[in-house]
Amino acid sequence: MRDYDEVTAFLGEWGPFQRLIFFLLSASIIPNGFNGMSAVFLTATPEHRCRVPDAANLSSAWRNHSVPLRMQDGREVPHNCRRYRLAAIANFSALGLEPGRDVDLEQLEQESCLDGWEFSQDVYLSTIVTEVGTSSLLGLGPGLINPLLLLQWNLVCEDDWKAPLTVSLFFGGVLVGSFISGQLSDRFGRKNVLFVTMAMQTGFSFLQIFSKNFEMFSVLFVLVGMGQISNYVAAFVLGTEILGKSVRIIFSTLGVCIFYAIGYMMLPLFAYFIRDWRMLLLALTLPGLLCAALWWFIPESPRWLISQGRFKEAEVIIHRAAKINGIVAPSAIFEPSELQDLSSQEQQSHSILDLLRTRNIRVVTIMSIILWMTIAVGYFGLSLDTPNLHGDVYLNCFLSAVVEVPAYVLAWLLLQHLPRRYSMATALFLGGSVLLFVQLVPPDLYYLSTVLVMVGKFGVTAAFSMVYVYTAELYPTVVRNMGVGVSSMASRLGSILSPYFIYLGAYDRFLPYILMGSLTILTAILTLFLPESFGMPLPDTIDQMLRVKGIKYRQTPSHTRMLKDGEESPTVLKSTAF
């Protein structure tokens, strides 16, 4: 019996139909790029200081000295979260005393920002951190809390943990979406899930514009995250099932990744010209509406239709593809009896516990979880950290997106020609070591610090692109999907943790780089103990798995038979399309 690839071989590999599907599905990923990283600007924290009400009876000298100074990066700056007790300095002002001359400021009692904050608008007009209600604030006198402050989000000082929490909740939605997206597309079809989840991402992003409070924004952000990963997975699966083997490799390793990076590059361009967070979110939402037009050009997966017994619908799509390619298709492309019905074949069932069955697969699973989690922390941490770099925040974000393109190309070339272990370890060593060097750069050479961070992002991105293929090659066929799924779940957990790595920069500017650099280098060393899969046949059973370095094993009878009989599959995986 012929399989699907043999049945549809007459279509060719790279005709007009395949090119259309390749570029339309890749283009559908573009909104994921700027929506996925939109938190860089939506949740940014501008420079801020305690607000002193206009009604406070202070002289100009005392108003200018109402906020204490603190040291930051070797210079004195106004404190973000403290001010001198307003009643005390108002009394000094009324007595005609001068700050610094008649009154020792270091001895003055301080208080929190009871009247809110003043935010700089040099970089952002507004973000969710600075969001205020529609009513104007009214000064109620020294030391009194303005009840209209309840209309403000003010995610600073005691509430500064809420901004990174928002990002973590988004990635929590991504985690949930990654669980359900595969099941939904298996049940309802790739195309239906693709467009429903694109609508979900666009629709809930639009609703975020009308958020009344932090809680409403965060709940909607979770739903946006669920839609974002689900349409990404659906587009990825749809492309790998429609396209032929050779094109599938390029689509899965370059197509979706580079178009994601293009969307990421568009984000700082939008944000540069639109500096109000609600208007920015509206601008990022509108391109998603254009994707609705793709419904009439992107077909359902014929493979999925066949798996559902809908052979006539699959034939219609294949006939249309042949017409677009200028090829005369057979009148009857296939009969149901000709296709391999995999579901009818008796297969041994496997569970997630099989990932821990033997010592070898247990070690591979643990090492894969650590590898994926560390790479995700590095990738998303460096992506979210661009507002904290010296220089223009918009240019830094653009550069962070641009470096991904050569990283994806390099990863694809390495996958084609060089061993996996050394390629992964080299990329991780590069990324981790340059991050550790950031703390050694003199303050006046801040451009060098930015260059080092971008090189670190390059190395981590290349490793992220390669780890999908490497992990899939390490696991045997019987548990490959589960193995990659568990590893992918670990990366989602890493992305949830990444905002708080950046949050540590509020206490020490170099601490996030030290932690991410150290973890990345340790993971690079760990990678060298994994088995090499380049040029090796894919294992089909757990006994056929390649062995982790440095661990002694007893050879099982089934493994001995496999070595004697040479039963390995000749397939070598070079893409994530498994």
Legacy VTK file of the C-alpha trace (Angstrom):
# vtk DataFile Version 3.0
C-alpha trace
ASCII
DATASET POLYDATA
POINTS 578 float
0.000 0.000 0.000
1.183 3.505 -0.800
1.390 6.220 1.841
0.176 9.791 1.395
3.509 11.112 0.089
3.578 8.457 -2.629
-0.036 9.092 -3.590
0.537 12.840 -4.021
4.051 12.648 -5.492
2.701 13.772 -8.908
2.119 17.273 -7.444
5.865 17.895 -7.178
7.710 19.512 -4.282
7.817 23.253 -5.054
5.075 24.232 -7.454
2.876 27.366 -7.278
0.521 25.618 -4.832
3.311 24.718 -2.410
4.803 28.213 -2.652
1.392 29.737 -1.922
0.863 27.548 1.150
4.431 28.142 2.361
4.190 31.932 2.286
0.587 32.287 3.446
1.077 30.042 6.472
4.384 31.739 7.263
2.702 35.153 6.931
-0.010 34.072 9.381
2.766 33.811 11.990
3.742 37.513 11.690
1.108 38.756 14.198
2.478 36.226 16.692
5.823 38.032 16.567
4.576 41.444 17.616
1.807 40.178 19.916
4.094 37.720 21.676
6.635 40.407 22.584
4.228 43.339 22.971
4.733 43.184 26.752
8.146 44.811 26.189
6.318 48.113 25.641
2.903 47.503 27.209
4.340 46.721 30.650
7.393 49.002 30.551
8.092 51.098 33.655
9.045 54.730 32.902
11.150 56.884 35.208
8.966 58.027 38.106
9.000 59.844 41.428
6.528 60.658 44.200
3.918 63.219 43.293
3.670 66.355 45.402
0.150 67.876 45.172
-0.134 71.345 43.699
-2.195 72.292 46.753
0.733 71.580 49.084
1.942 74.899 50.527
5.634 74.577 49.595
8.186 77.076 48.387
9.895 76.314 45.076
13.076 75.315 46.949
11.248 72.795 49.142
9.222 71.489 46.185
12.477 70.808 44.342
13.880 68.988 47.391
10.712 67.112 48.412
12.029 63.764 47.121
15.209 62.212 48.602
18.061 61.130 46.356
19.526 57.660 45.969
22.521 56.177 44.151
21.879 54.399 40.851
24.647 53.284 38.505
27.085 55.621 40.209
24.919 58.766 40.115
22.327 60.368 42.334
18.719 60.182 41.117
15.376 60.984 42.788
13.952 58.119 44.839
11.132 56.296 43.055
9.106 55.288 46.082
9.819 57.705 48.939
9.376 61.400 49.679
10.038 63.552 52.718
7.056 63.735 55.068
4.915 66.405 53.485
3.579 67.877 56.734
7.125 68.386 58.049
8.551 70.106 54.978
5.396 72.231 54.624
6.056 73.451 58.193
9.710 74.205 57.367
8.608 76.062 54.247
6.132 78.171 56.245
8.933 79.088 58.704
11.125 80.268 55.820
13.822 77.653 56.381
15.929 76.561 53.385
16.592 72.871 52.562
20.232 71.849 52.940
21.215 75.134 54.582
18.870 75.397 57.577
17.599 71.809 57.565
19.691 68.621 57.257
17.757 66.609 54.645
19.335 63.316 55.709
17.678 63.649 59.116
14.175 64.224 57.760
11.458 61.616 58.192
10.292 59.975 54.961
6.965 58.529 53.818
5.584 56.550 50.894
4.022 58.150 47.826
0.623 58.882 49.356
-0.478 61.075 46.438
0.676 58.837 43.628
3.527 59.244 41.188
4.730 61.498 38.417
5.857 59.488 35.396
8.303 60.670 32.767
6.869 60.824 29.245
10.227 61.088 27.492
10.004 57.488 26.209
6.382 56.376 26.747
3.250 58.485 26.887
1.593 55.700 28.864
1.918 52.015 29.706
-0.220 49.785 31.896
2.166 50.713 34.729
1.238 54.409 34.485
-2.421 53.905 33.576
-4.867 56.296 35.233
-8.639 56.628 35.177
-10.524 59.180 33.138
-11.110 61.470 36.131
-8.384 63.940 37.016
-6.544 63.683 40.308
-7.405 66.209 42.991
-4.988 67.206 45.702
-6.592 66.792 49.111
-3.878 68.331 51.183
-0.636 67.128 52.746
-0.572 63.520 53.900
-4.109 62.660 52.780
-4.678 59.795 50.340
-6.607 60.793 47.265
-9.541 58.335 46.795
-9.300 58.799 43.024
-5.932 57.027 43.174
-8.066 53.895 43.092
-8.512 54.704 39.409
-4.764 54.353 38.886
-2.989 51.070 38.226
0.397 52.403 39.399
2.319 49.133 39.108
5.379 50.503 40.902
7.018 50.346 44.324
4.954 47.973 46.512
3.060 46.805 43.409
6.023 46.573 41.029
5.725 42.771 41.074
2.473 43.010 39.131
4.065 44.041 35.815
6.246 40.909 35.520
3.294 38.869 36.809
1.282 40.083 33.819
3.933 38.721 31.466
4.141 35.453 33.398
0.360 35.085 33.144
0.611 35.554 29.378
3.142 32.734 29.209
0.884 30.721 31.507
-1.773 31.067 28.815
0.802 29.868 26.303
1.408 26.812 28.505
-2.308 25.997 28.666
-2.733 26.628 24.931
0.134 24.292 24.085
-1.680 21.526 26.014
-5.021 21.880 24.250
-4.027 23.045 20.745
-2.934 19.622 19.528
-6.065 17.922 20.809
-8.300 20.582 19.284
-6.668 20.386 15.860
-6.834 16.578 15.912
-10.548 16.717 16.641
-11.809 19.741 14.700
-9.233 20.086 11.924
-6.090 22.125 11.394
-7.696 24.914 9.389
-10.630 25.450 11.740
-8.408 25.660 14.816
-5.923 27.926 12.995
-8.525 30.560 12.183
-10.525 30.270 15.403
-7.389 30.779 17.503
-6.193 33.645 15.270
-9.574 35.254 15.917
-9.140 34.493 19.618
-5.739 36.209 19.704
-7.006 39.227 17.754
-10.340 39.502 19.586
-8.996 39.324 23.136
-6.134 41.697 22.235
-8.789 44.162 21.073
-10.746 43.737 24.310
-7.588 44.514 26.293
-7.792 48.068 24.959
-10.866 48.592 27.129
-9.352 47.123 30.303
-10.611 48.946 33.392
-8.042 47.537 35.779
-4.953 45.377 36.082
-6.980 42.235 36.781
-9.076 42.569 33.624
-5.976 43.193 31.507
-4.189 40.154 32.979
-7.102 37.736 32.471
-7.418 38.818 28.837
-3.645 38.483 28.407
-3.891 34.832 29.497
-6.495 34.233 26.765
-4.331 36.040 24.207
-1.450 33.716 25.139
-3.665 30.662 24.678
-4.721 31.836 21.219
-1.211 32.817 20.212
0.445 29.449 20.753
-2.570 27.526 19.427
-2.585 29.250 16.039
1.208 28.921 15.852
1.004 25.171 16.421
-1.933 24.792 14.007
-0.086 26.683 11.236
3.056 24.638 11.881
1.209 21.308 11.703
-0.842 22.358 8.673
2.297 23.327 6.762
4.202 20.157 7.604
1.233 18.010 6.527
0.556 19.771 3.202
4.115 20.413 2.034
6.456 17.745 0.702
9.427 16.370 2.600
12.134 18.662 1.223
10.063 21.860 1.580
8.847 20.724 4.988
12.392 21.000 6.351
12.762 24.622 5.263
9.249 25.543 6.406
9.674 24.117 9.891
13.202 25.412 10.551
13.258 28.688 8.616
9.812 29.680 7.316
7.818 30.051 10.519
10.820 31.216 12.547
11.931 34.005 10.207
8.391 35.293 9.680
7.967 35.312 13.462
11.142 37.415 13.639
9.714 39.766 10.978
6.674 40.319 13.176
8.979 40.874 16.141
10.910 43.490 14.113
7.668 45.319 13.331
6.857 45.721 17.043
9.399 48.492 17.854
8.422 50.304 14.635
4.786 50.414 15.758
5.810 51.351 19.317
8.138 54.155 18.171
5.345 56.024 16.419
2.532 55.055 18.838
3.572 55.642 22.446
0.226 55.287 24.177
-0.341 51.678 25.203
-4.021 51.511 24.225
-3.414 52.953 20.758
-0.382 50.698 20.344
-2.472 47.651 21.215
-5.086 48.744 18.695
-2.426 49.081 15.987
-1.054 45.621 16.827
-4.538 44.121 16.716
-5.667 45.447 13.339
-3.220 43.384 11.177
-4.798 40.246 12.640
-8.022 41.156 10.862
-6.231 40.857 7.514
-5.528 37.193 8.244
-9.250 36.480 7.897
-8.813 36.797 4.110
-6.481 33.783 4.177
-9.478 31.500 4.847
-10.236 31.384 1.108
-6.659 30.482 0.150
-5.470 28.031 2.829
-7.063 24.557 2.538
-7.656 21.961 5.211
-4.953 19.332 5.604
-5.711 16.410 3.235
-3.871 14.131 5.664
-6.283 15.081 8.456
-9.300 14.643 6.167
-8.079 11.163 5.239
-7.607 10.289 8.921
-11.260 11.259 9.419
-12.409 9.135 6.462
-13.308 12.234 4.387
-11.570 11.039 1.213
-13.696 12.975 -1.282
-12.876 16.310 0.382
-9.183 15.404 0.365
-9.373 14.563 -3.341
-10.977 17.941 -4.110
-8.080 19.754 -2.420
-5.477 17.641 -4.217
-7.202 18.209 -7.571
-7.194 21.961 -6.919
-3.492 21.823 -6.028
-2.788 19.972 -9.285
-4.726 22.600 -11.242
-2.737 25.438 -9.625
0.509 23.611 -10.423
-0.590 23.039 -14.023
-0.589 19.259 -13.608
-3.236 16.823 -14.797
-4.271 14.739 -11.800
-5.689 11.205 -12.030
-9.485 11.166 -11.932
-9.384 8.868 -8.864
-6.358 9.732 -6.775
-6.786 7.019 -4.174
-9.201 4.555 -2.729
-9.747 4.167 1.001
-8.580 0.557 0.831
-5.246 1.693 -0.634
-4.258 3.964 2.250
-2.528 2.733 5.356
-4.990 2.862 8.204
-2.599 3.366 11.085
-5.364 3.376 13.617
-6.259 -0.208 12.721
-2.757 -1.448 13.390
-2.284 -2.978 16.801
0.311 -0.934 18.617
1.677 -1.146 22.102
0.346 1.689 24.208
2.799 3.949 26.016
2.345 6.467 28.802
4.323 9.404 30.112
5.804 7.090 32.748
7.782 5.418 29.954
9.950 8.557 29.918
11.291 7.324 33.267
11.295 3.564 32.623
15.015 2.957 32.103
18.017 4.743 33.546
19.043 6.038 30.118
15.702 7.554 29.095
15.292 8.928 32.621
18.603 10.790 32.377
17.761 12.030 28.849
14.394 13.330 30.064
15.862 15.168 33.056
18.646 16.674 30.957
16.182 17.702 28.230
13.923 19.427 30.778
16.880 21.394 32.173
18.086 22.233 28.662
14.734 23.518 27.428
13.943 25.470 30.590
17.325 27.220 30.635
17.163 28.141 26.948
13.640 29.545 27.384
14.724 31.647 30.379
17.619 33.025 28.330
15.630 33.690 25.156
12.605 35.349 26.722
14.643 37.022 29.452
16.916 38.740 26.924
13.936 39.644 24.732
12.053 41.246 27.624
15.162 42.990 28.956
15.629 45.397 26.014
13.998 48.379 27.850
16.699 48.082 30.540
19.626 48.350 28.120
21.438 51.626 27.604
20.511 53.574 24.512
17.279 53.859 22.601
14.745 51.249 23.736
13.134 51.026 20.294
16.439 50.471 18.510
17.490 47.886 21.088
14.243 45.957 20.620
14.654 46.092 16.841
18.221 44.771 17.081
17.042 42.004 19.416
14.625 40.914 16.681
17.093 41.321 13.803
19.729 39.036 15.362
17.220 36.195 15.306
17.275 35.961 11.501
20.987 35.044 11.147
20.626 32.825 14.229
17.875 30.789 12.529
19.886 30.555 9.290
23.006 29.445 11.173
21.003 26.860 13.119
19.585 25.448 9.886
23.081 25.160 8.362
24.460 23.516 11.502
21.610 21.004 11.511
22.421 20.074 7.934
26.168 19.624 8.258
27.532 19.414 11.837
27.055 17.235 14.958
24.184 18.248 17.210
25.999 18.103 20.549
28.847 20.395 19.581
26.579 22.782 17.685
24.257 23.142 20.677
27.093 23.441 23.190
28.939 26.035 21.082
25.828 28.193 20.696
25.116 27.990 24.432
28.738 28.691 25.406
28.730 31.724 23.122
25.462 33.017 24.546
26.386 32.414 28.173
29.970 33.647 28.153
29.226 37.025 26.562
26.474 37.623 29.133
28.999 37.118 31.927
31.310 39.662 30.274
28.619 42.360 30.418
29.438 43.173 34.066
33.083 43.838 33.121
32.286 46.568 30.580
33.116 50.116 31.824
30.029 52.332 32.268
31.124 54.722 29.499
31.208 51.844 26.970
27.521 51.033 27.277
27.263 50.395 23.528
29.641 47.465 24.015
27.287 46.088 26.683
24.425 46.218 24.179
26.534 44.421 21.569
27.392 41.659 24.067
23.730 41.204 25.003
22.799 40.932 21.305
25.516 38.333 20.733
24.146 36.442 23.733
20.647 36.610 22.239
22.083 35.315 18.936
23.624 32.255 20.618
20.563 31.419 22.723
18.212 31.843 19.734
20.328 29.499 17.605
20.263 26.920 20.410
16.484 27.336 20.782
16.029 26.615 17.079
18.202 23.486 17.212
16.881 21.983 20.436
13.569 20.939 18.814
15.340 18.736 16.290
17.926 17.411 18.727
15.337 16.367 21.321
13.166 14.674 18.700
16.157 12.632 17.518
17.047 11.472 21.032
13.645 9.960 21.842
12.381 6.757 20.210
9.334 6.748 17.958
7.066 5.151 20.569
7.433 8.109 22.986
8.826 10.869 20.737
5.765 13.101 20.881
5.547 12.719 24.653
9.259 13.412 25.078
9.197 16.577 23.002
5.914 17.598 24.651
7.319 17.312 28.175
10.437 19.215 27.123
8.322 21.903 25.483
6.304 22.202 28.696
9.577 22.830 30.535
10.337 25.686 28.139
6.925 27.225 28.929
7.786 27.082 32.618
11.080 28.792 31.774
9.235 31.549 29.923
6.930 32.041 32.943
10.000 32.490 35.184
11.891 34.774 32.773
10.146 38.081 33.720
11.312 37.639 37.304
14.917 37.150 36.206
14.624 40.618 34.664
12.838 41.873 37.788
16.027 41.118 39.754
17.716 43.882 37.755
15.943 46.392 40.016
18.268 45.250 42.814
21.444 44.783 40.766
21.655 45.733 37.093
24.032 42.868 36.280
22.329 40.139 38.310
20.024 38.939 35.476
23.010 38.582 33.118
25.085 36.756 35.733
22.275 34.283 36.421
21.286 33.724 32.784
24.922 33.512 31.653
25.876 31.043 34.387
22.858 28.809 33.785
23.468 28.840 30.029
27.138 27.820 30.388
26.265 25.051 32.848
23.629 23.801 30.413
26.186 23.878 27.586
28.440 21.611 29.650
25.468 19.348 30.377
24.728 19.124 26.644
28.142 17.546 26.021
27.022 14.489 28.017
24.038 13.862 25.762
24.472 11.275 22.974
25.256 12.425 19.429
22.368 11.872 17.010
23.726 13.452 13.828
23.721 10.929 10.973
22.301 8.227 13.241
19.063 6.345 12.502
16.057 7.391 14.539
15.390 4.919 17.367
12.019 3.182 17.251
12.012 1.588 20.716
13.344 2.614 24.115
16.005 -0.095 23.944
17.330 1.383 20.697
17.973 4.811 22.217
21.464 6.275 22.055
23.321 6.168 25.364
24.113 9.138 27.594
27.856 9.665 28.000
29.529 8.542 31.213
26.860 6.077 32.344
27.370 2.325 32.259
24.518 0.110 31.131
23.711 -3.541 30.984
22.853 -4.476 27.428
19.298 -5.788 27.164
18.527 -8.811 24.977
16.343 -6.711 22.701
19.141 -4.184 22.261
21.588 -6.982 21.448
19.220 -8.340 18.804
18.851 -4.874 17.347
22.618 -4.527 17.009
22.966 -7.952 15.389
20.084 -7.729 13.002
20.573 -4.111 12.001
16.893 -3.275 12.352
17.387 0.484 12.709
15.241 2.779 10.644
17.362 4.600 8.026
15.495 7.848 8.620
17.544 10.774 9.925
15.617 13.738 11.253
16.730 17.153 10.002
13.660 19.168 10.819
10.962 19.469 13.416
8.491 17.895 10.998
8.381 14.487 12.592
LINES 1 579
578 0 1 2 3 4 5 6 7 8 9 10 11 12 13 14 15 16 17 18 19 20 21 22 23 24 25 26 27 28 29 30 31 32 33 34 35 36 37 38 39 40 41 42 43 44 45 46 47 48 49 50 51 52 53 54 55 56 57 58 59 60 61 62 63 64 65 66 67 68 69 70 71 72 73 74 75 76 77 78 79 80 81 82 83 84 85 86 87 88 89 90 91 92 93 94 95 96 97 98 99 100 101 102 103 104 105 106 107 108 109 110 111 112 113 114 115 116 117 118 119 120 121 122 123 124 125 126 127 128 129 130 131 132 133 134 135 136 137 138 139 140 141 142 143 144 145 146 147 148 149 150 151 152 153 154 155 156 157 158 159 160 161 162 163 164 165 166 167 168 169 170 171 172 173 174 175 176 177 178 179 180 181 182 183 184 185 186 187 188 189 190 191 192 193 194 195 196 197 198 199 200 201 202 203 204 205 206 207 208 209 210 211 212 213 214 215 216 217 218 219 220 221 222 223 224 225 226 227 228 229 230 231 232 233 234 235 236 237 238 239 240 241 242 243 244 245 246 247 248 249 250 251 252 253 254 255 256 257 258 259 260 261 262 263 264 265 266 267 268 269 270 271 272 273 274 275 276 277 278 279 280 281 282 283 284 285 286 287 288 289 290 291 292 293 294 295 296 297 298 299 300 301 302 303 304 305 306 307 308 309 310 311 312 313 314 315 316 317 318 319 320 321 322 323 324 325 326 327 328 329 330 331 332 333 334 335 336 337 338 339 340 341 342 343 344 345 346 347 348 349 350 351 352 353 354 355 356 357 358 359 360 361 362 363 364 365 366 367 368 369 370 371 372 373 374 375 376 377 378 379 380 381 382 383 384 385 386 387 388 389 390 391 392 393 394 395 396 397 398 399 400 401 402 403 404 405 406 407 408 409 410 411 412 413 414 415 416 417 418 419 420 421 422 423 424 425 426 427 428 429 430 431 432 433 434 435 436 437 438 439 440 441 442 443 444 445 446 447 448 449 450 451 452 453 454 455 456 457 458 459 460 461 462 463 464 465 466 467 468 469 470 471 472 473 474 475 476 477 478 479 480 481 482 483 484 485 486 487 488 489 490 491 492 493 494 495 496 497 498 499 500 501 502 503 504 505 506 507 508 509 510 511 512 513 514 515 516 517 518 519 520 521 522 523 524 525 526 527 528 529 530 531 532 533 534 535 536 537 538 539 540 541 542 543 544 545 546 547 548 549 550 551 552 553 554 555 556 557 558 559 560 561 562 563 564 565 566 567 568 569 570 571 572 573 574 575 576 577
